[in-house]
Amino acid sequence: MKRTLRTLSLLVLCLAGAASSAYSKTPGEVEVGSVLREAQMQGLSGPAKKLSAYRGKPLVINVWASWCGPCRAEMGSLDRLAKRYGGKQFNVIGVSTDDYRDRALAFLQQSKTSFSNYIDSELFLENMLGADRIPLTLLVDAQGRVVAKFYGAKQWDSPEAVEVIGKALRVKM
């Protein structure tokens, strides 16, 4: 009986540890409701830019990698969203977590992505945005406050997603 209780106790502790690590934050992660810190972003499809350059208009940030199947799958819908609404009501940008710049560039060229993309070779943005798994898409208001985070691939130009974006960013779609 003691052995069974000890085994059960160990199992509970292991499960508790696994559950807490599943919800742990990345180092320096900015949570929903908080303002993003300043960051210098290395340009992939254009020049380098500071994150603060996007203040004043809501922002959709997508964190991706060229080797990530779900990231690749949703990129077309993000591009259609950017072409349809981007620049008017909000901006759309991408942040690659690729280790190799040439692979990220090759994917952008192959997918014919039109919105601005940056690469995070030093993991600063990845950690600040909370990209412990990708794809990750953040909705950020005009003041730089994170209003929502979505993990996993989505169809970003679907009527349902457009409605969520419009409500979260308080823009007319």
N, C-alpha and C positions, 0 to 999 in steps of 0.2 A: 504494500500500500504506500509506504514512504517513497519507494522508487517511482511509482506511478505519479505521485504528487510532485516529486522533484522534476520528473520528465515533463509533466504538464506545466509546471512553473517556468521551466526553461523555454518551452514552446511559446508560452504567453509572452515572455520577455523578448524572444526573438521576433515574434510577430509585432510587438509594440515598437521595437527598434526599426523594423522594416517600414512600418506605417509612418513613423515620424520622419524617416529619411525620405520617404516619398513626397513629403510636403516641405522639405527643407528648401530654403531659398539659396539662390546663387550669391556669391560674394558681392556685396554692394547693390543688391537688387532693389530697384525702385518699385514699390508696390502700387497697386491701383489706388488712386486718390492722391498720390504724391507727384511732385514735379520732377521731370527728368533733369539730371545734371548736365552740365556742358560737356561736350565731347567733340573732338576733332575727328572727322570721318574721312577715310582715304577713298577717293573716287575710283569707281570701277568703270562706269559709263559716262564719266564727266569729271570735272575737277573736284579736288578735296573741298570739304565744306564743314563748317561748324553746325552742330545740331541746332543751335539757337537761331540759325539763319531761317529756320522753318517756323519760328514763333510768329504769331499774328494770324495764322490760319490753321485750322485743324489738320491733323496729320495721321495717315495710316502708315505704320511701319511693319514691314514683313521681314522676318529673320529666316534665312534659308541657307541651303548648301547644295552644290551641284550634284552631290552623290546621294541626296535625300529624295527618294521616290515621291513621297507625298508633297514635298516642296515643289518638285518639278511639275507634278500634276495640277497644283493650284496656281502656278505662275500665269497661265493664260487668262484665268478669270481675274487676277489682279491687274493684268495689263489692260483687259477690256474695261475694268472699273476705272483705272487711271485715265484711259482715253475718253470715257464717257463723262466722268465727273471731276477727275483730277485737275488741279490748278484753279478751278472755279470755286467750288465749295470747300475743298480740302486738297492737300497734296498726298501723293503716294510715293514712298521710297522703300527700297529693299536694302537689307544688310546681309551680306554673305559671311558665313562662318568658315568658308573654305580655307584650308591651309595653303593651297596653291592658287595664286591669282589667275594663272593661265586657264585653269579648269573652270573657275567662276566666269571668266570672260567668254570662254568657249560656249558655256551654257547660255549666257545672255545673248550671244550672237545667234545661236541655234534657235532659241525661243523667240527671237526678235522682240525682246522686252524693251518698251519705250520709256518707262519711267526711270528716274535716277536710282542708281544702285551704288553701294559702298561696300568695302571689305573690312572686316574686323580681325586683322591678323594678330592683334595683341589681346583679344578676349575682353576688352573693356566694355564694349557695347553689349556683347553676349551676356556678360555678367550683370550689367546694369539693367538690361531689359528683362532678364530672367529666363534666358533661352537655355534651360537645362535639357530641353527637348524641342525639336523643331518639326514642322514649321510652327512659328509663333507669330501672331499678328497682334499689334497693339493699336488701339485707338487713342489718340492724344488730342486734347482740346487746344484751342488757340494760345492758351497761356503755358502750354507745355506739361499739363497735368495728365497723367495716364488715367483714362476713364474706363478702359476695358482691355483684357488680354484674352486671346483665343489660341489654344494649342491645337494642333492638328490641321489637316488640309480642309479647306472650305471652298465652296463655289462663291467667290466674293462678288460676282456680278449678278447673282440670283436675286429675285425680288425680296426674299426673306433677309438676305445679308444686307442688301441696300437699305431696307427698312431699319435694321439694327444699327447700321452705321449712321444713318440720318438721325435717329433718336439719340444715340450715344454722343454724337458730335454736335447735336442741336443745329443741324443744317437741313435746309429744304432740298429734297432729292427729286 
